[in-house]
Amino acid sequence: MGDGLSVVLDLGKTLSKLSLWDESGAMIARRTRPNAPISATIGEAEVRVLDAAGIEAWAVEVLREFARFGRVARIIPVGHGAAAAIVRNGALAAPPLDYEQAIPADCVAAYLNQRDPFARTGSPALPDGLNLGLQLHYLDMLDPWLLSGDATILPWPQYWAWCFSGVAASEVTSLGCHSDLWCPASGRPSALAERRGWAARLAPLRHAGEAIGTIRAEWAARTGLPGDVAVHCGLHDSNAALLAARGFAEIADGEATVLSTGTWFVAMRTPGKGARVDLAGLPEARDCLVNVDVHGTPIPSARFMGGREIELLTGIDTRRVDINPDQPAIIAALPGVVAAGAMVLPTLTSGVGPFPGGATRWINRPGESIELRAAVCLYAAMVADASLELIGTKERVLVEGRFGEAQAFVRTLATLRPDLRVLVSNQHNDVSYGALRLTDPALAPPSELVQVQPLDCDLAGYAARWRALVAGSSEAA
C-alpha cells in the first residue's frame, strides 16, 4: 500500500464503519455508527432518505481522531447498492433516497413498462426503491429540476469519493448492482439509461482502485488530515467482500462462492477458470441477479435480507449486541429444536429472497430465548442454502461478515451442504480488507481460513419437511 496509513469508509445499510490501517494491513482503530433513516421533503412528498449529513458530521469527528495516529495517505469508500446522490452546482441537490422507500403504484407501473429485460441487465424487478432506475424515475416525478441542468448522478460510494475530493466518478460494481442502469455483458449503460438521459448524467467511469483526486482543502482543515491524502474511487460493499475472498489462496481465481452477511446475505459465485455459467438461466423471480466485479466480469448472485430477518425474529440488534458468547448454548439447543420440529417458514421481508411470495409463519415456536434463536439459525441456514443452490454453488463457500462468527448458523449450513467446504475467516473486516486490496493486490490476508465442522445432528428429515412446507406455501400463494 506504500507509505502512510489507510482509511476505509464502509457504509452498510444499518451500520457505517470507519477503520484505520497501517502499511502492513493491520487495523489500528475502528469506529462505528448505527444508521437510521430520516425523512425529507422532495417536491411535495415526505420521503425516506439516507442521513448523508449525519454520516458526514460523524466522519469528520472520527477522521480528526484518526489524524492523531499518524500520517494518513489514502481514503477508500465502500457502500451498499441501490443508492445514489444527485449533485448540482457543486452541492448535494437532495438527500439520497433510502431503498426501502415505498414507491406509489402508478409510478411503479409506468416504470415497469420502460425497463429492459432481465437477460440484458441482470437486474430483477425488485420492491420499493431497490432498483436504482426506479428511484431516479420517482425523483424525476417528484421534482423534475433534480435531474436537469448540470445534474450528475453518483453511486453511493462515489458520492463520498466526490465529497472528500471534489472529483465526480462512477464505477462498475455499483452501477452493476440491480440498478437497471447497466448491461454486464457489454459493459455499458442500459438502453433504459440511454433513453431517459441518465447515462449522460453518470459521472465518468473510473476503476474502483484508482486515486481520483486528493482531499479537499476544507476537509483537510476540518479533520487535520494532510492535504495530499489520496481519495480512491471505491466500490460496492459485497464486491469488496468478493475481492477480499480472492486474497485467500483457497479462493483466488478458482470455483468458489462468497456469502457476504450483514443486513443482506449476498451469495456471489466466481466460476473456475474456463467454466461457463448460464447467466440468462438465473431465476429472476427468486431474487437472483448478475453483479459485476471490479474487473467488469459478470457474477451470478442471489440474496435475501438475512440480517434484517434474524433481528426481526429474535428482537436482537446484532449491530450492538455481541452474539458470540451465546453460541455454545444455541448449538446445544439445536437437537431439541430439530426434534420438536420448531421452524420458521419464509419470508419476513416480502418481495425479496428465494421465496419472495411466501407468508411467514412459525411451526411449534419455542418459548425460550435460546431455543428460539436456535430455530432462527436453522431458518437462516435453510434460506442461505436455497440461495446457494439457485446460483449453482460448487466446491467451496466462504461466509464473511458479522454472521460468519455465528457458529450455529455456519455449522448448520455445513451440515446441510456436505458437498461443500464451508469456510470462515474469523474476522469482522473482510469488506475493509477487500478495499485495501484495491491499492495493494498482494496484501496478505489478516487471518487464515477455517473450515467449518458440521453439527453432530441429523438435519435430513427436518430440512425435507421445511422444504416441503415451503413448496406447499408457494403453491398456495
SVG drawing of the C-alpha trace seen along z (x, -y; Angstrom):
<svg xmlns="http://www.w3.org/2000/svg" viewBox="-53 -26 59 64">
<polyline fill="none" stroke="black" stroke-width="0.4" points="0.0,0.0 3.0,-2.3 3.9,-4.7 1.2,-6.1 -2.0,-4.9 -5.2,-3.9 -8.8,-4.8 -11.7,-2.7 -15.2,-4.2 -17.6,-1.3 -21.3,-2.4 -23.5,0.5 -27.3,0.2 -27.6,0.4 -24.0,-0.4 -21.4,-2.9 -17.8,-2.0 -14.5,-3.9 -11.3,-1.9 -7.6,-2.9 -4.9,-0.5 -1.1,-0.5 1.2,0.3 1.2,4.0 -2.6,4.3 -3.1,4.4 -6.0,2.5 -5.2,-0.4 -8.6,-1.6 -12.3,-1.1 -15.3,-3.3 -19.0,-2.6 -22.2,-4.5 -25.7,-2.8 -27.6,-4.2 -31.2,-5.3 -33.3,-6.5 -34.6,-10.1 -37.3,-11.9 -37.0,-14.8 -39.4,-16.7 -38.7,-16.3 -41.2,-18.1 -44.3,-17.9 -43.7,-14.4 -42.3,-13.4 -39.8,-10.6 -37.4,-8.3 -33.8,-9.2 -30.2,-8.4 -28.7,-10.5 -25.8,-11.9 -25.4,-14.9 -25.3,-12.8 -22.7,-10.4 -20.6,-13.4 -20.6,-15.0 -19.6,-11.7 -16.9,-11.1 -15.3,-14.5 -15.0,-13.7 -13.6,-10.2 -11.1,-11.4 -10.0,-14.1 -9.2,-11.3 -7.5,-9.2 -5.3,-12.0 -3.6,-11.8 -2.4,-8.2 0.0,-9.1 0.1,-10.3 -3.0,-9.2 -2.1,-8.6 -5.4,-7.5 -9.2,-7.1 -11.2,-4.3 -15.0,-4.5 -17.2,-1.4 -21.0,-1.5 -24.2,0.5 -26.0,0.7 -29.3,-0.8 -28.3,-4.3 -27.2,-7.4 -26.7,-11.0 -27.6,-13.8 -25.1,-16.6 -25.8,-20.0 -23.8,-23.2 -21.2,-21.6 -23.6,-20.5 -25.9,-17.7 -29.2,-18.5 -31.3,-16.4 -30.6,-13.6 -30.3,-10.2 -33.4,-8.1 -33.4,-5.1 -34.1,-2.0 -36.8,-1.0 -38.9,-4.0 -42.2,-2.8 -42.9,-3.9 -46.5,-4.8 -48.2,-2.0 -48.9,-4.3 -45.2,-5.4 -44.0,-1.7 -46.4,-0.7 -45.2,-3.4 -41.6,-2.5 -42.0,1.3 -43.2,0.6 -39.8,-1.0 -37.4,1.5 -35.0,3.6 -35.4,7.3 -33.5,9.2 -31.5,11.1 -29.8,7.8 -29.3,6.1 -29.2,8.9 -31.4,6.7 -34.6,8.4 -37.7,6.2 -37.5,5.5 -39.8,3.9 -39.6,0.3 -36.5,-1.5 -34.2,1.5 -33.8,0.8 -31.9,-2.5 -33.6,-3.2 -37.0,-3.3 -35.6,-5.7 -34.5,-8.1 -37.9,-7.7 -39.6,-8.6 -37.3,-11.5 -38.0,-12.9 -41.7,-12.6 -41.4,-14.4 -39.1,-17.2 -38.0,-17.3 -35.5,-20.0 -33.3,-17.5 -32.2,-15.7 -32.0,-18.7 -29.3,-21.2 -25.8,-20.2 -27.1,-17.3 -24.6,-14.5 -25.6,-11.0 -23.1,-9.5 -23.4,-6.0 -23.3,-6.0 -19.6,-5.1 -18.6,-7.5 -20.7,-10.3 -18.3,-10.0 -15.3,-10.0 -16.6,-13.2 -17.4,-14.6 -13.8,-14.1 -12.1,-15.1 -14.5,-17.2 -13.9,-14.8 -17.0,-13.1 -16.8,-9.4 -18.9,-6.3 -17.8,-2.7 -19.0,0.6 -19.6,2.6 -22.2,0.0 -23.7,-0.5 -24.0,3.3 -25.8,3.9 -29.5,4.5 -29.7,0.9 -31.4,1.4 -28.8,-1.1 -26.1,1.3 -25.6,4.2 -23.0,6.5 -22.3,8.4 -21.5,5.3 -20.1,3.2 -22.2,0.1 -25.2,-1.7 -28.6,-0.1 -30.9,-1.1 -33.2,-2.5 -30.4,-4.7 -29.7,-6.0 -33.4,-6.7 -34.0,-8.5 -30.8,-10.6 -29.5,-9.2 -26.4,-7.6 -25.3,-11.1 -25.6,-12.2 -23.5,-9.5 -20.1,-10.7 -17.1,-9.4 -16.3,-5.7 -13.2,-5.1 -11.7,-1.9 -12.5,-1.2 -8.9,-1.3 -8.0,-4.5 -6.9,-7.6 -9.3,-10.1 -8.0,-13.1 -6.7,-14.5 -8.6,-15.6 -10.4,-18.9 -8.8,-21.8 -11.9,-22.2 -11.9,-18.5 -8.2,-18.7 -8.9,-21.8 -11.9,-20.1 -10.1,-16.9 -6.5,-17.7 -5.6,-15.3 -2.7,-16.3 -3.6,-18.0 -2.1,-15.3 -4.4,-12.4 -5.3,-10.4 -9.0,-9.7 -9.8,-6.4 -12.9,-5.8 -14.3,-3.0 -16.7,-0.2 -19.9,1.7 -19.6,3.5 -20.5,7.0 -18.0,6.7 -15.4,5.6 -16.1,8.8 -15.6,10.8 -12.3,9.1 -11.3,9.9 -12.1,13.5 -9.9,13.7 -7.0,12.7 -7.1,16.2 -5.2,18.9 -8.1,21.3 -10.4,19.0 -8.2,16.9 -9.5,17.5 -11.0,20.9 -14.6,22.1 -16.0,20.5 -18.9,18.6 -18.7,15.8 -21.7,15.4 -21.5,11.9 -23.6,11.5 -25.0,8.3 -28.4,6.7 -28.4,8.6 -27.0,12.1 -25.5,11.9 -24.1,15.0 -21.7,14.3 -20.3,17.1 -17.0,17.0 -16.8,19.9 -13.4,21.6 -11.2,20.7 -12.8,21.8 -16.2,22.5 -19.3,21.2 -22.4,20.1 -25.8,19.6 -26.5,16.1 -29.7,15.9 -30.9,19.0 -30.9,17.4 -34.4,17.3 -35.3,13.6 -38.4,14.0 -36.3,15.6 -34.0,12.6 -31.2,13.8 -29.2,11.2 -26.0,10.5 -23.4,8.4 -20.3,7.0 -16.9,7.4 -14.1,4.7 -12.8,6.0 -16.3,5.7 -16.9,9.5 -20.5,10.6 -21.0,12.6 -24.1,14.8 -25.6,13.8 -28.5,14.5 -29.6,12.7 -32.1,12.3 -32.4,9.9 -30.9,12.4 -29.6,9.9 -32.9,8.0 -34.9,11.2 -32.7,12.6 -33.2,9.3 -37.0,9.3 -37.3,12.9 -35.1,12.6 -35.6,9.0 -31.8,8.7 -29.9,5.7 -26.8,7.6 -25.1,4.3 -25.0,3.6 -25.1,7.0 -22.2,9.5 -24.0,12.7 -20.8,14.9 -20.9,15.8 -24.3,17.5 -23.2,19.7 -22.4,22.9 -25.8,22.7 -27.5,22.2 -25.7,25.2 -26.6,27.3 -30.3,26.4 -30.3,27.3 -31.1,31.1 -34.1,30.4 -35.4,27.8 -35.0,30.2 -36.7,33.0 -39.6,30.7 -40.0,29.7 -39.8,26.0 -39.3,23.9 -40.0,20.7 -41.2,20.5 -40.2,17.6 -40.4,14.7 -40.4,11.9 -39.2,9.3 -41.8,9.7 -40.7,9.5 -37.1,10.4 -35.1,13.6 -35.5,17.0 -39.1,17.2 -40.4,13.7 -44.1,14.6 -44.0,16.7 -46.0,15.8 -44.0,16.1 -45.3,18.4 -44.0,20.3 -44.5,24.0 -44.0,25.1 -42.5,21.8 -40.1,22.2 -40.9,20.4 -37.4,20.0 -35.0,17.4 -32.0,19.8 -34.3,22.3 -35.9,19.6 -32.5,18.3 -31.5,21.9 -34.6,22.2 -33.8,18.8 -30.2,20.1 -31.8,23.1 -34.1,20.8 -31.2,18.6 -29.1,21.6 -32.1,23.1 -32.7,19.9 -29.0,19.4 -28.7,23.0 -31.6,22.3 -29.8,19.2 -26.6,21.1 -28.4,23.8 -30.0,21.2 -26.6,20.0 -25.1,23.4 -22.6,23.1 -19.9,25.8 -16.8,26.9 -16.5,24.2 -18.3,21.2 -16.7,18.6 -19.1,17.0 -17.9,13.5 -19.4,10.6 -20.9,10.4 -22.8,13.7 -19.8,15.6 -19.0,15.9 -22.4,17.3 -21.3,20.9 -24.9,22.2 -25.6,20.7 -22.4,21.7 -22.3,25.2 -25.9,25.8 -25.1,24.6 -22.1,27.1 -24.4,29.9 -27.0,29.1 -24.2,29.0 -21.8,31.8 -20.7,31.5 -19.2,28.1 -16.2,26.9 -17.8,24.1 -15.1,21.7 -14.9,18.6 -12.2,16.1 -12.8,15.4 -12.6,11.6 -15.0,8.8 -13.2,6.7 -13.5,8.6 -15.0,5.7 -12.2,3.4 -9.6,5.9 -11.1,6.1 -11.0,2.3 -7.3,2.3 -6.6,4.9 -7.6,2.3 -4.4,0.4 -2.2,3.5 -3.4,6.7 -0.6,8.6 -1.7,7.7 -1.7,10.8 -5.0,11.9 -5.2,10.8 -6.1,14.4 -6.3,17.9 -9.5,19.5 -11.0,22.1 -13.2,25.0 -16.5,25.2 -17.3,28.6 -20.9,29.9 -23.2,30.4 -23.5,33.7 -27.1,33.6 -29.0,35.2 -30.9,32.5 -32.1,34.5 -35.7,35.1 -36.0,31.6 -34.8,30.0 -37.0,32.2 -40.1,31.2 -39.1,27.5 -38.7,27.6 -42.0,29.4 -43.8,26.9 -42.2,24.0 -43.1,25.6 -46.7,26.0 -46.9,22.4 -45.5,21.2 -48.1,23.3 -50.9,21.9 -49.6,18.3"/>
</svg>
